[in-house]
Amino acid sequence: MLMSFRWYGNKLDKIPLRYIRQIPGMKNVVSAIYHIPVGKVWPYEDILELKNEIEAAGLMFKTVESVNVHEDIKLGLPTRDRYIENYCLTLKNLAKAGVEVVCYNFMPVFDWTRTELAKTLPDGSTALFYDEKVIKDLEPTKLVEDMEKGSNGFELPGWEKGRLAAIKKLFDLYQDINEEKLFANLKYFLEGIIPTAEECGIKMAIHPDDPPWSVFGLPRIVTSKANLERVVKLVDSPANGLALCSGSLGANPNNNVPEIFGHFAKMGRLHFAHVRNIKIYEPGVFSETAHKADDSSLDMYAIMKALYEAGFTGPLRPDHGRMIWDEVGMPGYGLYDRALGAVYLYGLWDSIARCTKDAGTSV
Ligand SMILES: [Mn+2]
């Protein structure tokens, strides 16, 4: 397991790399090139500059999150071939710079969706919150406005302004896309990129939809064990893998998160793990919580144990954190609570390793 931390680069992220380096057990930075629009090739020089900066801080840069997929690919438009070609060129440049895992998602229009970015929890911290009842009465454009307003002036990952400007037009284009068509478009994309990924040694890792159900009537397919199984078989290659996220999958209580993590890790298709907790209040209503919260819904120990027992060696990161100690930061991506999360996960892993009879050493 390679303990990792997401960082948005020195222009967007206010957390210095040297702070990340000081989190016990932290080894790897998960980042991306943010100034290149979706669909364009990431220049090798820019990737190299990012890698050099991260390595100068004593950390590794082995994991990218995300190389976003152009909407034309998800829609299956004729223009998709050009974007798939560009995606392959980006993968080659990333591999040349030593990147091993590339995370992406295949959610139409919206990335991760929440109805509140700073819901106050009983302990006075704030966290991301989702209420299906609120979404039902909300216009998609209003949601975009609310997300922007609540972002503390940061551009939220997946909610980039340019990408969402044409939201009404996008909804029209998705009228004819159901889950089956979206699966077919994902297959076409994977058939286009996986040979290149194999060739250059990149492991592709699709992130589950968050939350794992349809939002605003748009189709969502990366939602359950059965669908994840289908995704890895669309192109049956070890390069076609998953970035499982406990908080995303866990919002649906029918998903047995430790079992799903263990299953795909044993299969060799789990290339990246996001581990965080949530509390489900009622179906479709949840908030994010501390990694260890007494009344939260997911069992962090069981998830880490499943990964350990499957021999998972890939990058693992704490995901969204709460805002604590008056920190002002990008919602979900402050320093303090994610650092606590990382250390909690690291401690679990260390304990599991020491309690395993054949292991005399820790992490
Ligand atoms: Mn995640």
Residues whose N, C-alpha, C, O or C-beta is under 5 A from the ligand:
A	BS01	MN	C245 H274 D319
